[in-house]
Amino acid sequence: MRGLPDDFQGGEDAVTKTVSIKPNRTIGGTVDVGVEIFGGPIGGGIGSSFGVFHNTYKGWGLEKGMHASISIGSGSAGSLTGGLSITNNSQMERI
């Protein structure tokens, strides 16, 4: 027999279901290092990052990243900023 019997009517008999699930938490830190290549009205830079974290389901993991940015504009003229980054960590799902 699985579940409840066919002749179950409820009434005084109550069905209770208890579920115990461990919380999925990730705790860690990242260090980011960057260099400004050129400054002034036109600016830009590159950098990289490295991180370590712990997930309650998957355990310890590492994260690496690289980024580049450029900005154009000055003072009252406003600014236009663009950037590109790529990050990889050891616990990413593979398809």
N, C-alpha and C positions, 0 to 999 in steps of 0.2 A: 504494500500500500504506500502510495506517495501522496503527500498533502493531506487533505481532509477526506474522511470516509463519505460515501454517497449519502448516507442517512444523517449527516450532520445538520442540525437545525439552528445552531447558535444558542440563543436564549441565555441561560446562566453560564454556559461554557463560552469562554472568550478565547480567541486566537491571538497570541502575541508573537511578534517577530522581532528578534534582536539582531542588529547588524553592528559589527565592530570593524571599522576601517581605520587604518593608520593614516594620519594626515600626510599629504604630499607637500613637503617644504624643501626649498632650496635656499641655502645660506652660503655666501662667499664674498670675495672681493676681487677687484680688478685694478691693475696699475697701468696707467696710460702715459706714454712718452711721445712727445711731439717736437718737431723742429719747424720754425718759420723759415721758408726758403727765401722769400723776398717780401718786403713791406711797402708801405706808402699807399697811394691810391689804388694800386693793384697789388694784392697780397696773396700769398698761398703757403701751404705747408703740408708736411707729411708726418705720419706717426704710426705707432704700433701699440698694441695693448696685450697684456697677459693676465689671466685670472685663474683662480682656484676656487672651487665650490664643492659643496656636499649636498646631495639630494637624499631624502629619507628612503626612497625606493631604489635608486640606481647607484648610490654610493658616491665616491669622490670623482671629480672630473676636472679637466683642464680646458681653458678657453684661450684662443689666440686671435688676434685681429690686426688689420692694417687699414689705414684711412688716409685720404688726400683731400685737400680743400683749396678753394680759390675764392677770392672776394674782390669785387670791383666797385669803386665808388668812394666818395669822401665827404665828410662834413654834411652840409645842408643838401647835397645832391642825392643823398640816400645811398644805399648799398645793395649790391646783388651778390649773393653768396651761394656757392654750390659745393657739394661734397660727394665723395664716393667712399664706401667702406665695405669690407668683407670680414666676416667673423666665422670661426669654426670652433665647435667644442666637441669634446670626446664622447658626449652622450647624445648627439644628434641622431635621429632615426635615419636609417638607410632604406631607400626604396628599391 
